[in-house]
């Protein structure tokens, strides 16, 4: 799924949504991770370094980039297995 955010759909997610996404990743809750990723596609908040590294994303990656990465893996793949 390619979705390059235009200026009109760029957003900054709430801390609660970002935390829920990180917790879903850490808890290996694939369905919740996918549901939250769909909400974060255009999020421009920076992803924490440890999560960014676990997902093998580049420095400066955003929650939106992580969300697109997660969704590109398919429904049954552990995102941390693709380093």
N, C-alpha and C positions, 0 to 999 in steps of 0.2 A: 504494500500500500504506500504509494508516494503521495505525500501531502506537504507541499511547501507553503508555509503560512504567508499570506499576504498581510500587509499592514493592517487591513481592516479586520482580520480574524485573529491577530496576535492577542494573547491574553496571559495573565499571570494568575495562577491557581492559588486557592487559599492554602494556608499552612496545613489545615486539616486534610484536604484532598491529597496534597503532596505526601504528608506523613502516612496516610492510608495506603498510598501506592508503594512507598518504601517498605511498609510493614507487610503488605501482600507479597512483595518480592522476597523479603526475608523469610516469611512464613511459608513460602512455596505454594501459595494459594493461587493457582493458575487462572481460575475463573474470575476471581476478584481482581487479579492483576490485569486481565484483559478488559474487564468492565471499566476499571479506573483509567487504563491506558487510553481508551476511547474518549474519555473526558479531558485528557491532557495533550491531545495531538498538537495543539497550537500554543502550549504553555512555554513561555520563554524564561521561566525561572531556571537558574543553574542547578544542575544535578550535583548532589554531594560526590566528592571525589572517590570514596570507597565504592559507591554504587556504580559510578561511571566506569571505574576500573573493572568491577565484577562483570559488567556488561560489555567490556572492551570497546567503549566509546571514546572519542577523542576529548582532549582537554577542552573545557568550555561547553561541553554538551549540555543540553537543556532537558527538562522533563519531557518536552515535546519530542525531542530526538529519541529519548529512551522509549517513549510510548510508541513511536513509529517502529523502532527496532523490535520491541516486544510483539507488536501486531504482525510484523513481517515474518516472524518465526513460526507462526501457525499455532493452533489451539493446544497442542499437547507437548510442546518443547519447553524444557527448562532454559530460560534465557541466559543463565549463568554458565551453561555448558558450551556456549559459542564464543570462547575467548580467542 
